[in-house]
Amino acid sequence: MPLLELHIPQSRQAALGVILIANLGLLATERQRQCIRLLALQGVMLGILPLVGDSAPITWHLLILTLVFLFIKAVALPYFLQRSHAGLPQTPPLTPYLGYNRCVLAGCFGCAFSLWLAARLPVPANPLFLVFFAPAVTTVLTGLLLIVTRRKILTQVMGYLVLENGIYLLGVPLARHDAAWLELSILLDIFVGVFIMVIAIKHLN
């Protein structure tokens, strides 16, 4: 089943589009406050994805897990990042090792490669997996780019969060059938929250 033949609800298209735009925004800037806002926006989109565009019923268990995930991604982690940013020495933005233009270009190439790869995958048991594959791989590659090209540790931590968002995207098609994926994602986010608090305590720069 070709990717273009899959019916994708407009709500999911919009959410995935915002996630991809946020990826490019993160690659195009080093201003940490703006990066934190983009991460929060990406977290909101990720949180609502399991609840929209699926015919399967929404269970109370899934709804509660989604609300917890939204709170962590859109409220708690951005708050900890803001606190860490405020406690660190204020220095001007540092140009990435590749430069902003090359980072954005690499992100665009990553998106094109992800689409090419998705078009050549065999049809899985759940065709919806193909819908999320390209955005997920693009988000993972964006996170890796942020980790290896940025010079500030807080921005590198945000790169890890973006990478984790991409891993979470791969499991969205399973969310209504197996909520364990959401539970594992919440555990990963808690781990990152502890990591960010350690940075705040140690005042690393």
Salt bridges, closest charged atoms under 4 A:
GLU30 OE1 - ARG150 NE 3.03
ASP54 OD2 - ARG12 NH2 3.87
GLU164 OE1 - LYS73 NZ 2.60
GLU183 OE2 - HIS61 NE2 3.08
ASP189 OD1 - LYS73 NZ 3.17
